[in-house]
Amino acid sequence: MVKTKPKGLDRPSTDAIIRRLSQAHTWLYRRTNGRVGKSWRIGAALRNAVPVCLLTTTGKVTGQPRTVPLCYLADGDRILLVASKGGTATNPQWYGNLCANPDVQVEIGARRQDMRARTADAAEREVLWPKLVALYADYASYQEWTDREIPVVICEP
């Protein structure tokens, strides 16, 4: 079955809505030490909740901290992230930030850890992508909807 990309996903108004929802999610997550907002249950995640962390990057233009809630997969002491932006044509802003400055902070619950982020190379992505799709099946749809290869980000202590 061919999946159709939802209309309007690439609009500037969608970016603004996502930004506001991310800000609210981040506020609740921090206010409750992750008790609220620690998992995602939309789309393919309705049956099995997907864990959520907060990623703080340094804005590549402003130099200011920028925090976003993201689904993640723990892989030993590493945290794996997907720069999907819902399968839109462009990478998310947080990805550009960490490419410019790979020193990031990852929050899981009340625990904050400084980490260094990097994009998985082709061989790593080949191994990690199926694990990430198993975590959240919508990632496969997002990849079908876009011409860009969706980056897999590895955060290491």
C-alpha positions, -999 to +999 in steps of 0.1 A: +000+000+000+014+034-010+012+060+017+002+095+008+020+124+025-004+146+045-011+179+027+002+210+044+031+194+062+056+217+044+039+250+052+054+277+073+023+277+095+029+240+103+064+249+115+049+276+138+024+251+152+050+225+158+073+250+175+045+261+199+036+225+207+073+216+213+077+246+237+046+234+257+058+198+257+093+209+269+078+231+296+056+202+309+084+177+307+108+199+327+081+209+352+073+173+360+109+158+356+096+139+326+065+123+342+044+142+317+056+140+282+080+111+286+064+091+258+047+095+224+015+077+215+005+091+181+005+073+148+023+041+148+031+045+185-006+040+197+000+005+209+035+009+223+046+042+237+079+056+223+102+072+248+108+110+245+139+129+256+147+166+254+175+176+232+192+210+237+214+223+209+231+257+205+214+278+178+238+281+149+228+318+143+218+330+177+242+310+199+213+305+223+202+272+237+173+255+218+154+226+233+131+202+215+113+170+226+123+140+204+116+103+203+148+084+211+162+049+212+188+041+240+217+021+225+240+013+254+253+046+266+243+062+233+211+080+224+198+076+188+176+103+173+160+107+139+159+140+121+127+132+102+106+164+106+077+143+096+090+135+062+092+171+050+116+182+023+140+199+047+159+188+078+147+201+112+163+232+126+177+213+156+197+191+131+213+221+115+222+234+150+240+202+160+258+200+127+272+235+134+279+227+171+278+190+181+279+196+218+244+189+230+225+181+262+201+152+264+174+151+292+157+119+301+134+124+330+152+145+356+187+134+343+206+157+321+237+146+303+262+165+281+268+146+249+284+149+215+262+144+185+271+132+151+253+119+120+255+081+115+276+072+084+260+050+057+271+017+073+259+027+108+226+040+094+220+007+076+223-011+109+204+014+130+175+024+107+156-009+111+159-006+148+145+029+147+116+019+124+109-010+148+107+016+176+084+039+156+071+026+123+061+060+110+097+067+103+095+044+073+065+064+060+084+097+065+113+083+045+090+074+016+075+109+016+108+128+011+136+127-014+162+134+012+178+107+033+166+112+068+196+115+091+201+093+120+219+111+149+241+094+174+246+112+207+276+099+228+289+108+262 
